[in-house]
């Protein structure tokens, strides 16, 4: 089944929830990057968060870049999403594996680290992109996204993320939600949401148990009147092309071009996001350069 984003809003406009079952996206990412069990959870949670946050963008052509740079062995994590939640991403060290944490879970926080920050870059077609950031709280990613919304966007947010990996490294379930209080939120609604969140089970477990998006949203908004807003498919999508890489090579400095020409070897490029490889002859690059 394709990954999907489902959104709902309370009847009085106090809160909204954006939910995604990102199992298919995380499965595709694992195949591309050949991630270890722990790193599948790290990258999967990050992709899910970026997809949810990207779906809050207003216009086609807008993009959101989600970056975590910390002191853990995972290294840097980079994900890019569009306004439909289509997403792509990579992690510096996809092969890192760690023992389970003290709770018997995949040690995402240990892999990411705590001494670092979450950076969100929104390109909305203006002269300069919006850049927001916050220090990491736990490295578990969900807590860090909640902290980002509170500190950088002043929006009280619960971010729940989860990835369950089978023993053979395939994906059992993956998903998450953003549950946000909106300006002027009714205090009674906020209290009821807090009560519901305290009782809710892990999002990846609910998905693994076969619960639908509507059923999970009903649990999160139990006792609150709400309406389903919309629903749409989303996917792991990389827009890289051979032409884009050729254009980038043609834009290198003259010094770099001279070095490549002196080497006389084919030029191979590799996309970080989808692992596609493109090979160019220096003459092809020179022709493209002359056309600029």
N, C-alpha and C positions, 0 to 999 in steps of 0.2 A: 504494500500500500504506500502511496506517496505521503510525504510529510505534509502537515496541514496546520494552519493558524486559525484559531477560532477566537472571536472577541465578543464580550458582553459588557453591558453597562447597567448600573442600578437604575431603577425607575426615577429616582430623584436626582440622578446625576452626581451622587456622592462618591462613587467609586467605579473603576473599570477593571476588567481582567482580560489579559491576553494570554491565551494558552496555545502551546504547540506540542504535538506528538512528532518529535524530530528523529524517530527511530531510523527512517530511511536515509536522512541526511547524515547521521552519525555512522551508519553502516557504509555509506559511500566514502566518507572521509577515512574510515579505518582501512578500507581497501586501497585507497590512493596512497596513504602515508605509511601503511603497514605498522601501525602503532601497537605498542605493548598494551596490556590490559589497563594499567594505571594511566598511561598516556591517552588511551581511547577515552577514558572518563574525563581527563583534563581537557582535551580538545573538544570532546562531545559537549561538555557543559558550556564551554566558551562559544562554540558554534550556536548552541541553542539560545544562549543569552543574546548574542549578536543578532540572530534572526528575529527574536522578540523585539529587541530595541530598534532594529531597522524598520520593522513594521509600523513604528510610530512616526516615521518620516512622512511628510505630507505629499511630496510630488515625485513623479517618475523622473529618474535621473539623479535624485538625491541618493547619497550613499553614507553609510556609517562604518567607521573603522574602530574595531575593538582591540585594544592592545593591553597585554599584561607583561610587565618587565619586573622581575623579582629575582631573589637570590637562590631559588630552588633549582634542582637539576633539570627541570623541564626546559629552562631557558625562556626566551621570549615566545609569546603566543600572539598571533595576529589573525583576526577574522574580519571579513568585509561583507556587509549586508546591503541589500537595496530596500526600497520601500515596500516590497512585497515579501520581505523576509528571506528571499533567496540569498544564500550565504556561501562563502568559501573561507578556508583558513588553513593554517599550518602551525606547528610548534617546532622550535629549534631542534629538540632532541626526542624524536618520536619513539626511540627504542628504550628509554629509561623505564625501569621497573623497580618498584619498592614493595617491601612487605606491607601487609594490611596494617591499618592504624589500630589503636587500642580498642576501637569499637568493632573490629573485624571487617571494616569497609576498605575500599580502595583509597589509598592515601593521597588524595588530590592535593590537600593542603601541604603535605610534605614535599610533593613534586613541584608545586608552584612556588612555595616559599612565602614568607610574610614580609620581609624587608623589600618592599617594592611598591608599585602603584598601578592602578587601572587608569588607562587613558582612553577617552572616547572622542573621536574626531568626526564631526558631521559636515559633509560637503553638500551644501544646499544651493549651489549655483551662485553664491555671492562672491565678492572680491576675496574674502578670506574665510576659511572654514571655521566653524565653531570648535573649540578644543576645551574639554572639561577633564578633570582628573581628580583622583582621591587616593590616599594611601590604602594599601591592602589591609583588611581587617583580620581575615583568617586564611586567605589563600584558597578557600573552598569555592570561590567564584560567586556563588549565589549571595552570600553575605556581603561580598565586595560590591556587587551590583546594587544591592539595597543601599549600601553606604554611599555609593556614587550618586544615586537619585536623591538621597536626603541632603547631601552636602553641595552637589553641583547644580541640581535642578530644583531643589527645595520641594520635592514631591515624595511624601511618605510612601514607601514601596516595599512589598514583600516579594522577593525573587526566590522562587523554588526551582531547583535544577536537579536532574538525576540521569544517570546512565547505568544500565545493568549490562554486564558483559558475560556471555556464556563461557564455559571452560575452553571451547574451541576458538575463542576470541570473536565470534560473531556477536551481534547486538541483540540482546533480549528485549530491551526497551530503552527509550530515551525521550526526554521531554522536559517541559518546564512551564512556568507561568510567571507573569508580572501582575500583581494585584496592587492597584494604586488608589490612594485617596485623592480626589480632585478638589480644587479650590472651593471653599464653602461647605465641605463635607459635613453631614449631620453627625454629631458626636455619637448618637445611638448606633448608627451604621458602622462607624469606626470601631466601637466596642464589640459589636456583633462579629465583625470580621476578625478582630483580634481573638475572640473566643473560638471561632471556627478554625483559624490557623493553628491554634494550640492543639486541636484535636485531629488535624488532618494527617494522613499517613504520607509516606514519601511519594512524590509524583511518579517516579519510575516504577514503583511497586503498583500503583494504581493502574498505570498503562499496561504493565505486565499481567495484571489481573483481568485485563480485557475491558476496563472502563472506558467509555467514550469521552470525547471532549465535553459534551453536554453534561454528562454525569459528574465529571470532575469539577466543572464550573459550579454545578448545583451543590456540591459538597462545600466548596470555598465560600459560596454566597448563601448558604443555608439560612433560612429565616429572613432573607432580604428579598424584596421584590426587584426583579431585573428583567432585561430583555436581551436576547441574543442579538448581536450587532451585525457581524458578518463572518464569513468563513472562506478561506481560499488556500489552494495548494501552494507549497513552497518547496525548494529543492536546493541541493548542492550544485551551484552553477559557477563556472569559471569562464569569463569572457575572453581569455587570452587567445590570440591568433598569431600565425606566422608573420603576418604583415605588421602587427604591433611590435614584435621583437625586431623585425628588420628596420622599422622606423627608429626604434630606440638605438640600435647599433649605428645607424647612419648619423645619429645626433651626438655620438661620442666626440671627444676632443681630438684635434688633429694628431696630438702626441699618441693617443691610444690607437687611432686608426693606423698610424705609421708602424706601431709595434705589432699590430695584428698582421699587417701586410708583410712585415719582415719575417714573421714566424712562418708564413706560408701554409698554415694548417687550416682545415675547416673550423669554423666557429660554431660551437655548440652552446645553446641556451636551454635552460631548464626552468619551467614555471614552478615556483614555490607552492602554489595553491593546488595544482592538478597534476604535476609531475610530467606534463607534456614536454617533449624535447624537439627543438627545431635546429637544424644544421644549415649554416650558410657558407657560401664561398665569398672570399673577400671582394671579388669583383662585383658580386651582387650588391654588397654593401656600398661599394664605391659608386655604382650606378645610382643607387637610391640617394646617396649623399649629394651627388651632382644635380639631382632633380629638386633638391630643397631650395 
